[in-house]
């Protein structure tokens, strides 16, 4: 009965093809995410009394 190993091999190839398609689409989506860096955000100055120092 040579058909059973063929079904396992075919299922493995289908799973590998699906995984490859998922990886390719993920890379395609991530490649277009941040083509340019974001603009810097201006921060307000913080009073020294509000800064909590780390105690050793």
PDB file of N, CA, C, O and CB in Angstrom:
ATOM      1  N   UNK A   1       0.825  -1.186   0.000  1.00  0.00           N
ATOM      2  CA  UNK A   1       0.000   0.000   0.000  1.00  0.00           C
ATOM      3  C   UNK A   1       0.877   1.261   0.000  1.00  0.00           C
ATOM      4  O   UNK A   1       1.152   1.816   1.064  1.00  0.00           O
ATOM      5  CB  UNK A   1      -0.943  -0.008   1.212  1.00  0.00           C
ATOM      6  N   UNK A   2       1.309   1.708  -1.154  1.00  0.00           N
ATOM      7  CA  UNK A   2       2.180   2.878  -1.223  1.00  0.00           C
ATOM      8  C   UNK A   2       1.451   4.218  -1.137  1.00  0.00           C
ATOM      9  O   UNK A   2       2.096   5.266  -1.142  1.00  0.00           O
ATOM     10  CB  UNK A   2       2.958   2.832  -2.486  1.00  0.00           C
ATOM     11  N   UNK A   3       0.131   4.204  -1.058  1.00  0.00           N
ATOM     12  CA  UNK A   3      -0.591   5.480  -1.080  1.00  0.00           C
ATOM     13  C   UNK A   3      -0.502   6.220   0.252  1.00  0.00           C
ATOM     14  O   UNK A   3      -0.540   7.450   0.271  1.00  0.00           O
ATOM     15  CB  UNK A   3      -2.048   5.244  -1.436  1.00  0.00           C
ATOM     16  N   UNK A   4      -0.387   5.503   1.356  1.00  0.00           N
ATOM     17  CA  UNK A   4      -0.382   6.174   2.653  1.00  0.00           C
ATOM     18  C   UNK A   4       0.825   7.099   2.838  1.00  0.00           C
ATOM     19  O   UNK A   4       0.630   8.247   3.235  1.00  0.00           O
ATOM     20  CB  UNK A   4      -0.405   5.142   3.760  1.00  0.00           C
ATOM     21  N   UNK A   5       2.057   6.663   2.573  1.00  0.00           N
ATOM     22  CA  UNK A   5       3.177   7.603   2.700  1.00  0.00           C
ATOM     23  C   UNK A   5       3.052   8.784   1.738  1.00  0.00           C
ATOM     24  O   UNK A   5       3.483   9.893   2.054  1.00  0.00           O
ATOM     25  CB  UNK A   5       4.494   6.879   2.452  1.00  0.00           C
ATOM     26  N   UNK A   6       2.460   8.546   0.558  1.00  0.00           N
ATOM     27  CA  UNK A   6       2.278   9.643  -0.385  1.00  0.00           C
ATOM     28  C   UNK A   6       1.341  10.698   0.185  1.00  0.00           C
ATOM     29  O   UNK A   6       1.543  11.891  -0.042  1.00  0.00           O
ATOM     30  CB  UNK A   6       1.736   9.119  -1.717  1.00  0.00           C
ATOM     31  N   UNK A   7       0.326  10.277   0.918  1.00  0.00           N
ATOM     32  CA  UNK A   7      -0.600  11.239   1.521  1.00  0.00           C
ATOM     33  C   UNK A   7       0.102  12.058   2.594  1.00  0.00           C
ATOM     34  O   UNK A   7      -0.144  13.257   2.725  1.00  0.00           O
ATOM     35  CB  UNK A   7      -1.819  10.516   2.119  1.00  0.00           C
ATOM     36  N   UNK A   8       0.973  11.414   3.361  1.00  0.00           N
ATOM     37  CA  UNK A   8       1.722  12.147   4.388  1.00  0.00           C
ATOM     38  C   UNK A   8       2.673  13.149   3.737  1.00  0.00           C
ATOM     39  O   UNK A   8       2.800  14.286   4.192  1.00  0.00           O
ATOM     40  CB  UNK A   8       2.512  11.167   5.292  1.00  0.00           C
ATOM     41  N   UNK A   9       3.333  12.716   2.674  1.00  0.00           N
ATOM     42  CA  UNK A   9       4.254  13.604   1.971  1.00  0.00           C
ATOM     43  C   UNK A   9       3.493  14.772   1.346  1.00  0.00           C
ATOM     44  O   UNK A   9       3.948  15.915   1.396  1.00  0.00           O
ATOM     45  CB  UNK A   9       5.033  12.829   0.889  1.00  0.00           C
ATOM     46  N   UNK A  10       2.341  14.480   0.763  1.00  0.00           N
ATOM     47  CA  UNK A  10       1.544  15.535   0.146  1.00  0.00           C
ATOM     48  C   UNK A  10       1.037  16.517   1.206  1.00  0.00           C
ATOM     49  O   UNK A  10       1.044  17.728   0.986  1.00  0.00           O
ATOM     50  CB  UNK A  10       0.360  14.929  -0.634  1.00  0.00           C
ATOM     51  N   UNK A  11       0.605  16.003   2.336  1.00  0.00           N
ATOM     52  CA  UNK A  11       0.139  16.879   3.413  1.00  0.00           C
ATOM     53  C   UNK A  11       1.287  17.746   3.937  1.00  0.00           C
ATOM     54  O   UNK A  11       1.086  18.919   4.252  1.00  0.00           O
ATOM     55  CB  UNK A  11      -0.470  16.046   4.561  1.00  0.00           C
ATOM     56  N   UNK A  12       2.476  17.175   4.030  1.00  0.00           N
ATOM     57  CA  UNK A  12       3.635  17.942   4.487  1.00  0.00           C
ATOM     58  C   UNK A  12       3.987  19.038   3.485  1.00  0.00           C
ATOM     59  O   UNK A  12       4.325  20.153   3.881  1.00  0.00           O
ATOM     60  CB  UNK A  12       4.843  17.014   4.705  1.00  0.00           C
ATOM     61  N   UNK A  13       3.911  18.730   2.192  1.00  0.00           N
ATOM     62  CA  UNK A  13       4.205  19.738   1.179  1.00  0.00           C
ATOM     63  C   UNK A  13       3.171  20.857   1.181  1.00  0.00           C
ATOM     64  O   UNK A  13       3.518  22.023   0.994  1.00  0.00           O
ATOM     65  CB  UNK A  13       4.268  19.095  -0.197  1.00  0.00           C
ATOM     66  N   UNK A  14       1.911  20.513   1.390  1.00  0.00           N
ATOM     67  CA  UNK A  14       0.859  21.529   1.461  1.00  0.00           C
ATOM     68  C   UNK A  14       1.084  22.421   2.677  1.00  0.00           C
ATOM     69  O   UNK A  14       0.957  23.643   2.589  1.00  0.00           O
ATOM     70  CB  UNK A  14      -0.544  20.868   1.523  1.00  0.00           C
ATOM     71  N   UNK A  15       1.419  21.809   3.813  1.00  0.00           N
ATOM     72  CA  UNK A  15       1.675  22.592   5.023  1.00  0.00           C
ATOM     73  C   UNK A  15       2.887  23.499   4.825  1.00  0.00           C
ATOM     74  O   UNK A  15       2.874  24.649   5.263  1.00  0.00           O
ATOM     75  CB  UNK A  15       1.894  21.663   6.235  1.00  0.00           C
ATOM     76  N   UNK A  16       3.919  23.002   4.179  1.00  0.00           N
ATOM     77  CA  UNK A  16       5.114  23.803   3.923  1.00  0.00           C
ATOM     78  C   UNK A  16       4.802  24.955   2.969  1.00  0.00           C
ATOM     79  O   UNK A  16       5.305  26.064   3.149  1.00  0.00           O
ATOM     80  CB  UNK A  16       6.235  22.925   3.346  1.00  0.00           C
ATOM     81  N   UNK A  17       3.988  24.699   1.969  1.00  0.00           N
ATOM     82  CA  UNK A  17       3.605  25.758   1.031  1.00  0.00           C
ATOM     83  C   UNK A  17       2.780  26.830   1.733  1.00  0.00           C
ATOM     84  O   UNK A  17       2.965  28.020   1.482  1.00  0.00           O
ATOM     85  CB  UNK A  17       2.815  25.172  -0.150  1.00  0.00           C
ATOM     86  N   UNK A  18       1.878  26.417   2.603  1.00  0.00           N
ATOM     87  CA  UNK A  18       1.069  27.392   3.347  1.00  0.00           C
ATOM     88  C   UNK A  18       1.941  28.222   4.280  1.00  0.00           C
ATOM     89  O   UNK A  18       1.749  29.431   4.408  1.00  0.00           O
ATOM     90  CB  UNK A  18      -0.033  26.680   4.151  1.00  0.00           C
ATOM     91  N   UNK A  19       2.897  27.572   4.928  1.00  0.00           N
ATOM     92  CA  UNK A  19       3.804  28.287   5.820  1.00  0.00           C
ATOM     93  C   UNK A  19       4.658  29.281   5.039  1.00  0.00           C
ATOM     94  O   UNK A  19       4.891  30.401   5.494  1.00  0.00           O
ATOM     95  CB  UNK A  19       4.700  27.299   6.579  1.00  0.00           C
ATOM     96  N   UNK A  20       5.117  28.873   3.876  1.00  0.00           N
ATOM     97  CA  UNK A  20       5.897  29.773   3.033  1.00  0.00           C
ATOM     98  C   UNK A  20       5.077  30.962   2.563  1.00  0.00           C
ATOM     99  O   UNK A  20       5.574  32.088   2.531  1.00  0.00           O
ATOM    100  CB  UNK A  20       6.446  29.026   1.838  1.00  0.00           C
ATOM    101  N   UNK A  21       3.821  30.717   2.197  1.00  0.00           N
ATOM    102  CA  UNK A  21       2.948  31.808   1.768  1.00  0.00           C
ATOM    103  C   UNK A  21       2.677  32.763   2.922  1.00  0.00           C
ATOM    104  O   UNK A  21       2.643  33.978   2.728  1.00  0.00           O
ATOM    105  CB  UNK A  21       1.626  31.257   1.212  1.00  0.00           C
ATOM    106  N   UNK A  22       2.486  32.230   4.103  1.00  0.00           N
ATOM    107  CA  UNK A  22       2.260  33.071   5.282  1.00  0.00           C
ATOM    108  C   UNK A  22       3.498  33.912   5.590  1.00  0.00           C
ATOM    109  O   UNK A  22       3.384  35.097   5.901  1.00  0.00           O
ATOM    110  CB  UNK A  22       1.889  32.204   6.503  1.00  0.00           C
ATOM    111  N   UNK A  23       4.665  33.309   5.505  1.00  0.00           N
ATOM    112  CA  UNK A  23       5.904  34.047   5.765  1.00  0.00           C
ATOM    113  C   UNK A  23       6.110  35.139   4.723  1.00  0.00           C
ATOM    114  O   UNK A  23       6.523  36.247   5.065  1.00  0.00           O
ATOM    115  CB  UNK A  23       7.110  33.092   5.777  1.00  0.00           C
ATOM    116  N   UNK A  24       5.830  34.842   3.465  1.00  0.00           N
ATOM    117  CA  UNK A  24       6.004  35.840   2.408  1.00  0.00           C
ATOM    118  C   UNK A  24       5.037  36.998   2.580  1.00  0.00           C
ATOM    119  O   UNK A  24       5.416  38.155   2.399  1.00  0.00           O
ATOM    120  CB  UNK A  24       5.813  35.204   1.036  1.00  0.00           C
ATOM    121  N   UNK A  25       3.796  36.698   2.925  1.00  0.00           N
ATOM    122  CA  UNK A  25       2.828  37.782   3.109  1.00  0.00           C
ATOM    123  C   UNK A  25       3.162  38.605   4.354  1.00  0.00           C
ATOM    124  O   UNK A  25       2.963  39.820   4.360  1.00  0.00           O
ATOM    125  CB  UNK A  25       1.398  37.215   3.215  1.00  0.00           C
ATOM    126  N   UNK A  26       3.663  37.962   5.399  1.00  0.00           N
ATOM    127  CA  UNK A  26       4.061  38.699   6.603  1.00  0.00           C
ATOM    128  C   UNK A  26       5.221  39.641   6.305  1.00  0.00           C
ATOM    129  O   UNK A  26       5.229  40.787   6.756  1.00  0.00           O
ATOM    130  CB  UNK A  26       4.449  37.725   7.728  1.00  0.00           C
ATOM    131  N   UNK A  27       6.194  39.162   5.551  1.00  0.00           N
ATOM    132  CA  UNK A  27       7.319  40.018   5.187  1.00  0.00           C
ATOM    133  C   UNK A  27       6.862  41.166   4.292  1.00  0.00           C
ATOM    134  O   UNK A  27       7.372  42.281   4.402  1.00  0.00           O
ATOM    135  CB  UNK A  27       8.408  39.201   4.483  1.00  0.00           C
ATOM    136  N   UNK A  28       5.916  40.899   3.419  1.00  0.00           N
ATOM    137  CA  UNK A  28       5.394  41.956   2.559  1.00  0.00           C
ATOM    138  C   UNK A  28       4.691  43.036   3.349  1.00  0.00           C
ATOM    139  O   UNK A  28       4.834  44.222   3.053  1.00  0.00           O
ATOM    140  CB  UNK A  28       4.450  41.380   1.541  1.00  0.00           C
ATOM    141  N   UNK A  29       3.936  42.634   4.349  1.00  0.00           N
ATOM    142  CA  UNK A  29       3.226  43.614   5.182  1.00  0.00           C
ATOM    143  C   UNK A  29       4.214  44.411   6.014  1.00  0.00           C
ATOM    144  O   UNK A  29       4.097  45.633   6.113  1.00  0.00           O
ATOM    145  CB  UNK A  29       2.201  42.916   6.098  1.00  0.00           C
ATOM    146  N   UNK A  30       5.184  43.737   6.612  1.00  0.00           N
ATOM    147  CA  UNK A  30       6.149  44.422   7.462  1.00  0.00           C
ATOM    148  C   UNK A  30       7.105  45.308   6.667  1.00  0.00           C
ATOM    149  O   UNK A  30       7.622  46.291   7.199  1.00  0.00           O
ATOM    150  CB  UNK A  30       6.937  43.412   8.258  1.00  0.00           C
ATOM    151  N   UNK A  31       7.344  44.975   5.416  1.00  0.00           N
ATOM    152  CA  UNK A  31       8.270  45.768   4.612  1.00  0.00           C
ATOM    153  C   UNK A  31       7.718  47.156   4.339  1.00  0.00           C
ATOM    154  O   UNK A  31       8.487  48.107   4.196  1.00  0.00           O
ATOM    155  CB  UNK A  31       8.570  45.061   3.299  1.00  0.00           C
ATOM    156  N   UNK A  32       6.409  47.288   4.264  1.00  0.00           N
ATOM    157  CA  UNK A  32       5.824  48.588   3.972  1.00  0.00           C
ATOM    158  C   UNK A  32       5.425  49.380   5.194  1.00  0.00           C
ATOM    159  O   UNK A  32       4.841  50.455   5.058  1.00  0.00           O
ATOM    160  CB  UNK A  32       4.648  48.413   3.113  1.00  0.00           C
ATOM    161  N   UNK A  33       5.716  48.893   6.371  1.00  0.00           N
ATOM    162  CA  UNK A  33       5.246  49.557   7.593  1.00  0.00           C
ATOM    163  C   UNK A  33       5.913  50.904   7.829  1.00  0.00           C
ATOM    164  O   UNK A  33       5.227  51.923   7.899  1.00  0.00           O
ATOM    165  CB  UNK A  33       5.485  48.666   8.787  1.00  0.00           C
ATOM    166  N   UNK A  34       7.210  50.928   7.950  1.00  0.00           N
ATOM    167  CA  UNK A  34       7.901  52.162   8.334  1.00  0.00           C
ATOM    168  C   UNK A  34       9.015  52.448   7.341  1.00  0.00           C
ATOM    169  O   UNK A  34      10.190  52.227   7.636  1.00  0.00           O
ATOM    170  CB  UNK A  34       8.468  52.059   9.775  1.00  0.00           C
ATOM    171  N   UNK A  35       8.650  52.935   6.175  1.00  0.00           N
ATOM    172  CA  UNK A  35       9.676  53.244   5.185  1.00  0.00           C
ATOM    173  C   UNK A  35      10.402  54.538   5.535  1.00  0.00           C
ATOM    174  O   UNK A  35      11.551  54.733   5.138  1.00  0.00           O
ATOM    175  CB  UNK A  35       9.056  53.347   3.791  1.00  0.00           C
ATOM    176  N   UNK A  36       9.741  55.420   6.273  1.00  0.00           N
ATOM    177  CA  UNK A  36      10.383  56.655   6.729  1.00  0.00           C
ATOM    178  C   UNK A  36      10.286  56.721   8.250  1.00  0.00           C
ATOM    179  O   UNK A  36       9.286  56.285   8.822  1.00  0.00           O
ATOM    180  CB  UNK A  36       9.724  57.916   6.070  1.00  0.00           C
ATOM    181  N   UNK A  37      11.301  57.256   8.908  1.00  0.00           N
ATOM    182  CA  UNK A  37      11.241  57.339  10.371  1.00  0.00           C
ATOM    183  C   UNK A  37      10.189  58.349  10.828  1.00  0.00           C
ATOM    184  O   UNK A  37       9.858  59.288  10.105  1.00  0.00           O
ATOM    185  CB  UNK A  37      12.614  57.721  10.940  1.00  0.00           C
ATOM    186  N   UNK A  38       9.689  58.148  11.998  1.00  0.00           N
ATOM    187  CA  UNK A  38       8.678  59.041  12.563  1.00  0.00           C
ATOM    188  C   UNK A  38       9.319  60.347  13.005  1.00  0.00           C
ATOM    189  O   UNK A  38      10.511  60.402  13.310  1.00  0.00           O
ATOM    190  CB  UNK A  38       7.957  58.371  13.748  1.00  0.00           C
ATOM    191  N   UNK A  39       8.512  61.387  13.033  1.00  0.00           N
ATOM    192  CA  UNK A  39       9.002  62.687  13.483  1.00  0.00           C
ATOM    193  C   UNK A  39       9.200  62.661  14.994  1.00  0.00           C
ATOM    194  O   UNK A  39       8.448  61.988  15.699  1.00  0.00           O
ATOM    195  CB  UNK A  39       8.022  63.820  13.079  1.00  0.00           C
ATOM    196  N   UNK A  40      10.197  63.382  15.504  1.00  0.00           N
ATOM    197  CA  UNK A  40      10.404  63.404  16.954  1.00  0.00           C
ATOM    198  C   UNK A  40       9.247  64.095  17.670  1.00  0.00           C
ATOM    199  O   UNK A  40       8.644  65.035  17.152  1.00  0.00           O
ATOM    200  CB  UNK A  40      11.722  64.106  17.293  1.00  0.00           C
ATOM    201  N   UNK A  41       8.957  63.610  18.861  1.00  0.00           N
ATOM    202  CA  UNK A  41       7.863  64.152  19.664  1.00  0.00           C
ATOM    203  C   UNK A  41       8.440  65.141  20.669  1.00  0.00           C
ATOM    204  O   UNK A  41       9.368  64.799  21.401  1.00  0.00           O
ATOM    205  CB  UNK A  41       7.075  63.016  20.390  1.00  0.00           C
ATOM    206  N   UNK A  42       7.906  66.361  20.717  1.00  0.00           N
ATOM    207  CA  UNK A  42       8.416  67.321  21.703  1.00  0.00           C
ATOM    208  C   UNK A  42       7.914  66.974  23.105  1.00  0.00           C
ATOM    209  O   UNK A  42       6.724  66.726  23.302  1.00  0.00           O
ATOM    210  CB  UNK A  42       7.994  68.759  21.327  1.00  0.00           C
ATOM    211  N   UNK A  43       8.819  66.957  24.066  1.00  0.00           N
ATOM    212  CA  UNK A  43       8.465  66.658  25.447  1.00  0.00           C
ATOM    213  C   UNK A  43       8.483  67.940  26.267  1.00  0.00           C
ATOM    214  O   UNK A  43       9.278  68.845  26.015  1.00  0.00           O
ATOM    215  CB  UNK A  43       9.428  65.611  26.051  1.00  0.00           C
ATOM    216  N   UNK A  44       7.605  67.999  27.240  1.00  0.00           N
ATOM    217  CA  UNK A  44       7.602  69.138  28.158  1.00  0.00           C
ATOM    218  C   UNK A  44       8.709  68.941  29.189  1.00  0.00           C
ATOM    219  O   UNK A  44       9.015  67.805  29.550  1.00  0.00           O
ATOM    220  CB  UNK A  44       6.213  69.297  28.856  1.00  0.00           C
ATOM    221  N   UNK A  45       9.305  70.011  29.663  1.00  0.00           N
ATOM    222  CA  UNK A  45      10.312  69.861  30.717  1.00  0.00           C
ATOM    223  C   UNK A  45       9.662  69.369  32.012  1.00  0.00           C
ATOM    224  O   UNK A  45       8.546  69.763  32.348  1.00  0.00           O
ATOM    225  CB  UNK A  45      11.046  71.202  30.962  1.00  0.00           C
ATOM    226  N   UNK A  46      10.369  68.512  32.724  1.00  0.00           N
ATOM    227  CA  UNK A  46       9.855  67.932  33.970  1.00  0.00           C
ATOM    228  C   UNK A  46      10.579  68.588  35.141  1.00  0.00           C
ATOM    229  O   UNK A  46      11.807  68.671  35.139  1.00  0.00           O
ATOM    230  CB  UNK A  46      10.045  66.371  33.997  1.00  0.00           C
ATOM    231  N   UNK A  47       9.830  69.055  36.144  1.00  0.00           N
ATOM    232  CA  UNK A  47      10.483  69.642  37.318  1.00  0.00           C
ATOM    233  C   UNK A  47      11.339  68.609  38.047  1.00  0.00           C
ATOM    234  O   UNK A  47      10.996  67.427  38.086  1.00  0.00           O
ATOM    235  CB  UNK A  47       9.434  70.225  38.277  1.00  0.00           C
ATOM    236  N   UNK A  48      12.439  69.054  38.616  1.00  0.00           N
ATOM    237  CA  UNK A  48      13.360  68.147  39.304  1.00  0.00           C
ATOM    238  C   UNK A  48      12.693  67.462  40.485  1.00  0.00           C
ATOM    239  O   UNK A  48      13.082  66.350  40.843  1.00  0.00           O
ATOM    240  CB  UNK A  48      14.592  68.904  39.777  1.00  0.00           C
ATOM    241  N   UNK A  49      11.698  68.095  41.101  1.00  0.00           N
ATOM    242  CA  UNK A  49      11.019  67.499  42.259  1.00  0.00           C
ATOM    243  C   UNK A  49      10.213  66.262  41.863  1.00  0.00           C
ATOM    244  O   UNK A  49       9.955  65.404  42.708  1.00  0.00           O
ATOM    245  CB  UNK A  49      10.097  68.530  42.921  1.00  0.00           C
ATOM    246  N   UNK A  50       9.817  66.155  40.613  1.00  0.00           N
ATOM    247  CA  UNK A  50       9.013  65.015  40.173  1.00  0.00           C
ATOM    248  C   UNK A  50       9.855  63.826  39.748  1.00  0.00           C
ATOM    249  O   UNK A  50       9.331  62.723  39.592  1.00  0.00           O
ATOM    250  CB  UNK A  50       8.122  65.425  39.036  1.00  0.00           C
ATOM    251  N   UNK A  51      11.154  64.032  39.556  1.00  0.00           N
ATOM    252  CA  UNK A  51      12.031  62.947  39.125  1.00  0.00           C
ATOM    253  C   UNK A  51      12.413  62.123  40.344  1.00  0.00           C
ATOM    254  O   UNK A  51      12.972  62.647  41.307  1.00  0.00           O
ATOM    255  CB  UNK A  51      13.300  63.496  38.401  1.00  0.00           C
ATOM    256  N   UNK A  52      12.111  60.842  40.297  1.00  0.00           N
ATOM    257  CA  UNK A  52      12.402  59.939  41.411  1.00  0.00           C
ATOM    258  C   UNK A  52      13.719  59.246  41.109  1.00  0.00           C
ATOM    259  O   UNK A  52      13.857  58.580  40.083  1.00  0.00           O
ATOM    260  CB  UNK A  52      11.246  58.894  41.631  1.00  0.00           C
ATOM    261  N   UNK A  53      14.680  59.402  41.998  1.00  0.00           N
ATOM    262  CA  UNK A  53      15.978  58.766  41.804  1.00  0.00           C
ATOM    263  C   UNK A  53      15.942  57.312  42.247  1.00  0.00           C
ATOM    264  O   UNK A  53      15.107  56.913  43.059  1.00  0.00           O
ATOM    265  CB  UNK A  53      17.064  59.522  42.567  1.00  0.00           C
ATOM    266  N   UNK A  54      16.860  56.532  41.700  1.00  0.00           N
ATOM    267  CA  UNK A  54      16.952  55.122  42.068  1.00  0.00           C
ATOM    268  C   UNK A  54      17.806  55.004  43.324  1.00  0.00           C
ATOM    269  O   UNK A  54      18.939  55.483  43.358  1.00  0.00           O
ATOM    270  CB  UNK A  54      17.548  54.269  40.904  1.00  0.00           C
ATOM    271  N   UNK A  55      17.263  54.368  44.347  1.00  0.00           N
ATOM    272  CA  UNK A  55      18.011  54.198  45.591  1.00  0.00           C
ATOM    273  C   UNK A  55      18.714  52.855  45.569  1.00  0.00           C
ATOM    274  O   UNK A  55      18.123  51.840  45.200  1.00  0.00           O
ATOM    275  CB  UNK A  55      17.080  54.308  46.825  1.00  0.00           C
ATOM    276  N   UNK A  56      19.973  52.852  45.964  1.00  0.00           N
ATOM    277  CA  UNK A  56      20.751  51.616  45.933  1.00  0.00           C
ATOM    278  C   UNK A  56      20.590  50.822  47.194  1.00  0.00           C
ATOM    279  O   UNK A  56      21.182  49.751  47.328  1.00  0.00           O
ATOM    280  CB  UNK A  56      22.200  51.913  45.710  1.00  0.00           C
TER     281      UNK A  56
END
